[in-house]
Amino acid sequence: MKLDLLVTNIGQLLTMDHGNGPLKGADMSTLPVLTHASVGVKDGKVVFIGPREEAKQHEAETVIDAKGKLVTPGLVDPHTHLVFGGSREHEMMLKQQGVPYLDILKQGGGILSTVAATKKATEEELLEKGSFHLNRLLSFGVTTVEAKSGYGLDEETELKQLRVAKALNEQHPVEVISTFLGAHAIPPQYKDDSNAFLDEMVRMLDVIKEEELAEFVDIFCETGVFTVEQSRAFLQQAKAKGFDVKIHADEIDPLGGTELAAELEAVSGDHLVGASDQGIFMLANSDTVAVLLPGTSFYLAKEKFARARTMIDNGCAVALSTDFNPGSSPTENIQFIMNLAALKLKMKPEEIWNAVTVNAAYAINRGNRAGQIKIGQQADLVLWDAPNYEYVLYHYGVNHVHAVWKQGVKVYERGIFFERNVPVS
């Protein structure tokens, strides 16, 4: 069999092939590393993994000499707010001056500023902007990403965001998985009746399901937004309509959102900075993945970060994400998030790599196709300008990616993006 692509002379190959399911607890410290290895690809899938010498038996249309460098699966970013209008750079000085967020809201800033800009933007404008940000994510090694709505807070704009995300998945090499986060904030007109707003969001679920605009439904369970009781009722209705659920949980206060994520068997519980000991215990005894977002704590100059060490040591499955959004984490740089995980979350290198590949894939129901280099699985590969996996975490603030392949097709190399020519997911 003649291969389409052969990547050979790999110094370290991280296959992340651990079997089925996300890694939990001590298993996150295990890392399948092959040295002096090769990977062969045919029809977009991995068909050969083996020693460099054995690879010489295979002919290939394209042969890539990795020159002893690191090769990993494409990274997975399981929590972003990809589609939005405008930006909020003017708020940075206000934050530095100590202006409270509620005062920023009163001045027309905060999330309501992004909502207004997103309502104003056309689908074409949002598509162009979203593609720009996807290119950035791709350049840092991300080949699969989750994208939430939530900057509309009304039916028309929420559907517009979801339709743009669906179009991006069809047009861009990066695979985009959509989440409906209409319950992201309480619009001013519903400030005295948030239940009525949630009823409006529930009414949208049928059209979202009919048009296949989202796979997941999410809600922001936090002080000043939605309570645990409201979140439970809302997500139960989403599950009844056939959606998998996620939850923004305990970002600031330990309300019990982490416990709710485990109770409802959510695919993921995200943020979890204020997660209680009981919440962590329940997560460890569930299949829910804890998606941690250290970039948000960093950008908001918080002293407190999610207790990743406690979670892992007590048996939780942990993933990492950028939380890319215009307000609290305006970065597409997943590599910087990996650096923060080492420095602020005290995660081991092996845990971090598992958290941005296999566990992140399971956090968006893509464990069977992303986050691993495995025979029969789609060939999403990253060649790094790094000699080993620890180097990427050690040398921070730069982009270590040399080239990226999506389903065996080269889509990025050192600042050059290639036209989409991979199958639509």
C-alpha positions in Angstrom: 0.0 0.0 0.0 1.4 3.4 -1.0 0.9 6.0 1.7 -0.3 9.5 1.1 1.9 10.9 3.9 4.8 9.5 5.9 6.3 11.5 8.8 9.6 9.8 9.7 12.7 10.4 11.8 10.5 11.6 14.7 12.5 12.2 17.9 9.5 11.8 20.3 6.1 10.7 19.1 3.3 11.3 21.6 0.5 8.9 20.5 -1.8 9.6 23.5 -3.2 6.1 22.8 -4.4 5.1 26.2 -7.5 3.1 25.2 -11.0 4.4 25.8 -12.3 7.2 27.9 -10.6 10.3 29.5 -7.6 9.8 31.8 -8.3 10.3 35.5 -6.1 10.9 38.5 -2.7 9.2 38.5 -3.3 7.9 34.9 -2.9 11.4 33.7 0.8 11.1 34.5 1.3 8.4 31.9 2.4 9.4 28.5 2.9 7.0 25.6 6.1 8.2 24.0 7.8 6.5 21.0 11.3 7.4 20.0 12.9 7.3 16.6 9.4 6.7 15.2 7.3 7.2 12.1 3.6 7.8 11.2 2.0 6.8 8.0 -1.3 8.2 6.7 -3.7 7.0 4.0 -7.1 8.6 3.1 -6.9 10.9 6.0 -6.4 8.2 8.6 -3.4 6.8 10.5 -2.5 3.4 9.0 1.1 3.0 10.3 2.9 3.7 13.6 6.3 2.2 14.0 10.1 2.5 14.2 11.9 4.6 11.7 13.7 1.6 10.2 10.4 -0.2 9.6 9.0 2.9 7.8 11.5 2.4 5.0 9.4 -0.5 3.7 6.6 1.9 2.8 6.3 4.1 -0.2 4.6 7.5 0.2 3.4 10.3 -2.0 4.9 12.8 0.5 7.7 12.1 3.0 8.4 14.5 5.8 11.7 14.3 7.7 10.9 15.4 11.2 14.7 15.8 11.9 14.4 14.3 15.4 11.7 16.8 16.5 8.5 16.3 18.5 5.3 15.1 16.9 1.9 15.1 18.7 -1.8 14.8 17.9 -3.5 18.0 16.9 -4.4 19.9 20.1 -8.1 20.2 21.2 -9.5 23.4 22.7 -12.7 22.4 24.4 -14.0 25.8 25.6 -14.1 29.0 23.5 -16.4 31.8 22.7 -15.2 32.0 19.1 -18.0 33.9 17.3 -18.5 37.5 18.5 -18.5 41.1 17.3 -16.2 43.9 18.3 -13.5 43.9 21.0 -13.0 45.3 24.4 -9.4 46.6 24.7 -10.6 49.9 26.1 -11.7 48.1 29.3 -8.2 47.1 30.2 -7.3 50.6 31.6 -10.5 50.7 33.6 -9.7 47.3 35.1 -6.2 48.6 36.0 -7.7 51.6 37.7 -9.9 49.3 39.8 -13.2 50.2 38.2 -15.7 47.5 39.3 -17.2 45.3 36.6 -20.7 46.5 37.4 -19.6 50.1 36.8 -18.1 49.0 33.5 -21.4 47.5 32.6 -23.2 50.8 33.5 -20.8 52.6 31.1 -22.0 50.3 28.3 -19.0 47.9 28.5 -18.6 44.3 29.7 -20.5 41.5 28.1 -23.3 43.9 27.0 -20.8 45.7 24.8 -20.0 42.4 23.1 -23.7 41.6 22.8 -24.4 44.9 21.1 -21.5 44.5 18.7 -22.5 40.9 17.9 -26.1 42.0 17.2 -24.9 44.7 14.8 -22.5 42.5 12.9 -23.7 40.6 9.8 -23.2 36.8 9.4 -20.5 37.6 6.7 -18.6 39.9 9.1 -18.8 37.3 11.9 -17.7 34.6 9.5 -14.6 36.6 8.4 -13.7 37.5 12.0 -14.2 33.9 13.2 -12.0 32.6 10.4 -9.3 35.0 11.5 -9.4 33.7 15.1 -9.5 30.0 13.9 -6.4 30.7 11.9 -4.7 31.9 15.1 -5.8 28.8 17.0 -4.6 26.6 14.1 -1.2 28.3 14.1 -0.8 27.3 17.8 -1.5 23.6 17.0 -5.3 23.4 17.6 -7.1 21.2 15.1 -10.4 20.8 16.9 -12.3 23.5 18.9 -15.5 24.0 20.7 -17.4 27.3 20.0 -20.1 28.7 22.2 -22.8 31.2 21.4 -24.0 33.5 24.2 -23.4 37.0 22.8 -26.9 37.4 21.5 -29.2 36.8 24.5 -32.0 36.8 22.0 -33.2 34.3 19.4 -32.1 36.1 16.3 -28.5 36.8 17.4 -28.0 33.5 19.1 -29.0 31.6 16.0 -26.8 33.9 13.9 -23.8 32.9 16.0 -24.6 29.2 15.8 -25.1 29.4 12.0 -21.7 31.1 11.7 -20.0 28.5 13.8 -21.6 25.8 11.6 -20.4 27.6 8.4 -16.9 27.8 9.9 -16.9 24.1 10.5 -17.8 23.6 6.8 -15.3 26.1 5.4 -12.2 26.0 7.7 -9.8 23.2 8.3 -10.2 23.3 12.1 -13.1 21.2 13.2 -15.7 23.3 15.1 -18.1 21.8 17.6 -21.0 24.1 18.6 -22.5 24.8 22.0 -25.6 26.8 22.7 -24.9 29.2 25.6 -27.9 31.5 25.3 -28.1 31.4 29.1 -24.8 33.3 29.3 -26.1 36.4 31.1 -29.3 38.1 32.0 -30.4 40.8 29.6 -31.4 44.1 31.1 -35.0 43.7 30.1 -35.2 40.4 32.2 -33.2 41.6 35.2 -36.3 41.2 37.4 -37.5 37.9 35.8 -34.6 35.7 34.8 -36.9 32.6 34.7 -38.8 34.2 31.8 -35.5 34.7 30.0 -34.6 31.0 30.5 -38.1 30.0 29.2 -37.2 32.0 26.0 -33.9 30.1 25.7 -35.7 26.8 26.1 -38.1 27.7 23.3 -35.1 27.9 21.0 -34.0 24.4 21.5 -36.3 22.8 18.9 -35.0 24.9 16.0 -31.4 24.4 17.1 -32.0 20.7 17.1 -33.9 20.8 13.8 -31.1 22.8 12.0 -28.3 20.8 13.8 -26.8 24.0 15.0 -25.4 22.8 18.3 -24.5 19.5 20.0 -24.3 20.9 23.5 -26.3 23.2 25.8 -24.5 25.2 28.4 -25.4 27.7 31.2 -23.5 30.2 33.4 -24.2 29.0 37.0 -22.8 31.8 39.2 -23.7 34.5 41.7 -25.6 37.2 39.9 -26.4 35.0 36.9 -28.2 31.7 37.2 -28.7 29.7 40.4 -28.1 26.0 40.8 -31.8 25.3 40.8 -32.3 27.3 37.6 -29.4 25.6 36.0 -30.6 22.2 36.9 -34.1 22.8 35.4 -32.7 24.4 32.3 -30.1 21.6 31.6 -32.7 18.9 32.3 -34.9 20.3 29.7 -32.0 20.4 27.2 -31.2 16.8 28.0 -34.8 15.8 27.4 -34.6 17.3 23.9 -31.6 15.2 23.1 -28.7 17.6 23.8 -25.6 16.8 25.8 -24.9 19.4 28.5 -22.0 21.4 29.8 -22.0 24.0 32.6 -20.0 27.1 33.5 -19.6 26.2 37.2 -18.3 27.8 40.3 -16.0 30.3 38.5 -16.1 32.6 41.4 -18.2 31.3 44.3 -18.7 27.7 45.4 -22.5 27.6 44.7 -22.6 23.9 43.9 -22.3 24.0 40.2 -19.5 21.4 40.2 -21.8 19.0 42.1 -24.5 19.7 39.6 -22.2 18.9 36.7 -21.6 15.5 38.2 -25.2 14.9 39.1 -26.5 15.6 35.6 -23.6 13.6 34.0 -22.6 16.7 32.1 -19.9 16.0 29.5 -17.8 18.8 31.2 -17.9 21.2 34.1 -15.9 24.3 33.2 -14.0 26.9 35.2 -14.4 25.3 38.7 -12.1 27.8 40.4 -14.4 27.8 43.5 -15.2 24.1 43.4 -15.8 22.6 46.8 -14.2 19.5 48.2 -17.5 17.7 47.8 -17.8 18.9 44.2 -14.3 17.5 43.5 -15.2 14.2 45.1 -18.3 13.9 43.0 -16.4 14.8 39.8 -13.9 12.1 40.6 -16.7 9.6 40.8 -18.3 10.6 37.5 -17.4 10.7 33.8 -17.6 14.5 33.7 -14.4 16.1 32.6 -13.1 19.2 34.5 -12.2 21.8 31.9 -9.9 24.3 33.6 -9.2 27.8 32.2 -6.1 29.3 33.8 -5.9 32.1 31.2 -9.1 33.7 32.7 -7.7 33.8 36.2 -4.4 35.2 34.8 -6.0 37.9 32.6 -8.4 39.1 35.4 -5.4 39.3 37.8 -6.9 36.8 40.2 -4.8 35.2 42.9 -6.9 32.1 42.9 -6.7 29.4 40.3 -8.6 26.2 39.9 -7.3 23.4 42.2 -6.0 21.2 39.5 -3.5 19.4 41.8 -6.3 18.5 44.2 -8.6 17.4 41.4 -6.0 15.1 39.8 -4.7 13.7 43.1 -8.3 12.8 44.0 -9.0 11.1 40.7 -10.6 13.6 38.4 -10.3 13.8 34.7 -8.8 17.3 33.8 -8.7 19.1 30.5 -7.3 22.6 29.6 -8.6 25.3 27.4 -8.0 28.9 26.4 -11.6 30.2 27.1 -10.9 32.4 24.2 -13.3 35.4 24.5 -13.2 39.2 24.1 -13.6 40.0 27.8 -11.9 37.7 30.3 -9.4 35.7 28.1 -8.6 37.3 24.8 -6.0 34.8 23.6 -5.9 31.9 21.1 -2.5 30.7 22.4 -3.1 27.3 23.9 0.6 26.9 24.4 0.6 29.8 26.9 -2.3 28.1 28.7 -0.1 25.0 28.9 2.7 27.2 30.4 0.2 28.6 33.0 -0.9 25.1 33.9 2.7 24.2 34.8 3.4 27.4 36.7 0.0 28.2 38.3 -1.9 24.9 38.4 1.2 22.9 39.3 0.4 20.3 36.7 3.1 17.9 35.5 4.2 18.0 31.9 2.6 14.6 31.2 -0.7 15.7 32.7 -0.7 18.9 30.7 -0.2 17.1 27.4 -3.0 14.7 28.2 -5.2 17.6 29.2 -4.9 19.3 25.8 -5.3 16.2 23.7 -7.1 13.1 24.8 -9.0 14.5 27.8 -9.9 17.7 25.9 -11.3 15.5 23.1 -13.5 13.6 25.5 -14.7 16.9 27.0 -16.4 17.6 23.6 -17.4 14.0 22.7 -14.6 13.6 20.2 -12.5 11.0 22.0 -13.0 8.6 19.1 -11.5 10.9 16.5 -9.3 13.6 18.0 -6.6 14.0 20.5 -4.8 10.7 19.7 -2.5 9.3 17.0 -4.0 5.8 16.7 -4.4 3.3 13.9 -7.7 4.0 12.1 -8.2 7.4 13.7 -8.1 10.6 11.7 -4.6 11.9 11.1 -4.5 15.3 13.0 -0.7 15.9 13.5 1.5 18.6 14.8 5.3 18.8 14.1 6.9 21.0 16.7 10.2 23.0 16.6 11.1 21.4 19.9 13.3 18.4 20.8 10.9 16.9 23.4 7.5 17.5 25.0 9.0 19.2 28.1 10.6 21.9 26.1 7.3 23.4 24.9 6.3 24.0 28.5 9.7 25.3 29.5 10.2 27.9 26.7 7.2 30.2 27.1 5.8 33.1 25.1 6.7 31.8 21.7 5.0 29.6 19.1 6.7 26.2 18.8 4.6 24.8 16.0 6.4 24.0 12.7 3.5 22.4 10.7 0.0 21.0 11.2 -1.9 18.3 9.3 -5.7 17.9 9.5 -6.9 14.5 8.3 -3.5 14.0 6.7 -3.6 17.2 4.7 -1.1 20.0 5.5 -3.1 23.1 6.6 -0.4 25.2 8.2 3.4 25.7 8.1 5.4 28.5 9.8 3.0 31.3 9.2 1.5 30.0 5.9 -2.1 28.8 5.9 -3.3 26.5 3.1 -6.6 26.3 1.4 -9.1 24.0 2.9 -9.0 20.7 1.1 -9.9 18.2 3.9 -13.3 16.5 4.2 -16.1 18.3 6.0 -16.6 16.8 9.5 
